[in-house]
Amino acid sequence: AVVSTQSTGQMRLCYQTKDYIRTSIISKKISTKYFDSKDTDELKMRYYRQMIDLNLHHKDYLAVSKNYHEIYTTPAVKENDAQWKEALQRVVIFLILSEYDNEQRDMLARVKADSNLSKIPYYQNVLTCFDTAELLNWSILKEVYSSHLKSKAGQATTPLDTEDNWEVLRKRVVEHNIRVIAKYYTRISLSHFASLLHLELKEAEDMLCKQVVKGTVTAKIDRLDGIVNFTKPRDT
C-alpha cells in the first residue's frame, strides 16, 4: 500500500480512540519499503513513532527497540547528534527490557557492532552487562546506572523514569543471572541458587520455573533434597 499522511493519520486516530486492533491492521497495510525512497524521512518517523505507541501498549519492548532503530537510521536523524543519540539510547533501553530469545540476541549483536555506541558509553556498558556471562548485582547496577539512564532537569523523559520499567529491568537481571548459573552449574542447592540471585527462596524458584517453561534453561528441582539440577539443551 502507498504510504500517505492520510494512512498514518488513520493510525493515530484509531490509537487515540483505543481501537488497537484496527491500528494494527492499518499498520500492516503500510509497506515500509516505501521509506527507502527519497524525501520520506518525516513520514517514516511519524509512522514509527505511532508504531512505538502501539507496541508500548502491547509491552512488546523488542518491537519498540526495532522501531527506534528505524528512526535512528533515518538520514535526517543521523545528521543531528542529539537526535541520533536519543534514538540509539532508546534502542538500548528497550533492548535490555526485552525478553531474552534468539531475535533479541540478534538485535543485541547488531547494536553492539554499531561504532556510534561508544559515543554513549553508559548505554554501551549496560548493554555489555547483558551480553557477558557474569552474574549481575541488581542493587549495584541500579545505583550505578540510574542517574545516567533517567532524564535530568530540562531533558526529555526516558523509559527508565518509571518504576514499572525498573521492575521489568530487575526481572531481566534475574533472568540473565539464571542463564549464567545454568551455564556454570550442573547441580546447586536451592538456597545457594536463591542467594546468588539475591532473592527469597520462593521468588527464585518461581523465576526459575518460568525460564524452564520458556525453554531458556533446562532444569529440574528436587524439592525433597532442595537441589536444582541443570542439564544442557541437546542443540548445544
Helices and strands as residue ranges (DSSP letters): H 5-16, H 20-29, G 32-36, H 41-57, H 61-72, H 75-78, H 81-97, H 102-112, G 115-119, H 121-129, H 138-149, G 159-161, H 163-184, E 187-189, H 190-197, H 201-214, E 218-222, E 227-231
